[in-house]
Amino acid sequence: MSAPGRGAGWRTVLVLTLVGAAAGFAWGIADRPVYRAAATVAVESDSEGADRARLERFAQRGESAAVARRAAAILGRDVPGADLLADVSVEPGPAGGFLVVGAESAAPDVAAAAADGYARALVATEGDPLALGAAPAVPGEPLTDRPAGPWAGIGAVAGLLAGLLAVAATRREPPRGSRQGAAARRPAAGDGIVDFDFGLLGDAGSGALAIAPAAVADAGMLADRLGVRSGAGARSLAVVPVNALAPAVEVAATLAIAAAGAGRRALVVESDLDGPTLADRLGVEPSPGLAEYMAGDAAPRDVLRAVAAQPAGFACVPAGNGSAGGLPGPRFADLAARLARAYDLVAHVTPPIDGGGGEAVAALFDDVVVVAGPAGGGAELGRAAARLGGDQVRALVRARP
């Protein structure tokens, strides 16, 4: 006779295996080919013995922040990081006497541009004894192109393992008196709320944005709590409005201005494709944006915009024109990961949590800021934090009436 619940447990295993296979198949369809381009940098050497050591040192410097900033200036078309979304590496050449600057990207032209830009930036930063070598060619064939079938198999195995672990977990009796869980770590209503004066973004002249004087102290408090000026905080975070009236774009822009003022490279991304407001509030072109990138109709450098601001500007990606059908999705997750490598701070403005899909997007990030409008009280922020699970929430922000 079967033990109680055993049949249900194996049904769970079967369901998770099928879900994993379906998810893997979907990932395989969405998984774009990866292209690799390479440029070379010649390194003059005095002797064969010193050559390898010098190559190693220059290779390490090639992946430094100084070279990345110079590459951004070369490639960015006035938008920092426009072609830095490729994965770039600098390694000593196998035969000695030169460095290989490699770049991988989903777009072949981006891979070639990034390799060339980094090679030029390295030479410009270090000077003698470096010189440009071979220029990169735009790759015609992808480095990797995984079909959907193998991904479905990988997903099925992952689902099977997850199902077995779930069955094993349900058979373990939790320790007595245990109070673990997200509810114990959620911010209580009214606990740690940052009140903002949202006469927030003003015109500093020449079309530049600036934090309104009345909001400087509020903005500084939030920025320091999240560590965006010191660089001690998260590189990526989600700014989640409780509803469509919450000023999430202003909060994200404030954090970007604060980070940029401290010398950090900052970016604001709007993933609320159904109710976009970023382009209007920051005064940038609305399209192409994230929607076009998600549809494969625009490259990363096409969707980035420069925002003039005081004391320092930042970059942004507007929502663009399109539906939210692909969010969050693997392509969006991949973009978020690449942006986190290219920028010191990426503030993602999500859809509202109140029926807008904000929870699904916020789930991709370990750090979340919840924002309420002037009518939102501590209880509303507390409920939103509870819906998000609590562990992710780093700050609760409420606009002053």
Secondary structure, 3 states (H helix, E strand, C coil): CCCCCHHHHHHHHHHHHHHHHHHHHHHHHHCCCEEEEEEEEEECCCCHHHHHHHHHHHHHHHCCHHHHHHHHHHHCCCCCCCCCCCEEEEEECCCCCEEEEEEEECCHHHHHHHHHHHHHHHHHHHCCCEEECCCCCCCCCCCECCCHHHHHHHHHHHHHHHHHHHHHHHCCCCCCCCCCCHHHHCCCCCCCEEEECCCCEEECCCCCEEECHHHHHHHHHHHHHHCCCCCCCCCEEEEEECCCCCCHHHHHHHHHHHHHHCCCCEEEEECCCCCCCHHHHHCCCCCCCHHHHHCCCCCHHHHCEEECEECCCEEEECCCCCCCCCCCHHHHHHHHHHHHHHCCEEEEECCCCCCCCHHHHHCCCCCEEEEECCCCCHHHHHHHHHHCCCCCEEEEEEECC
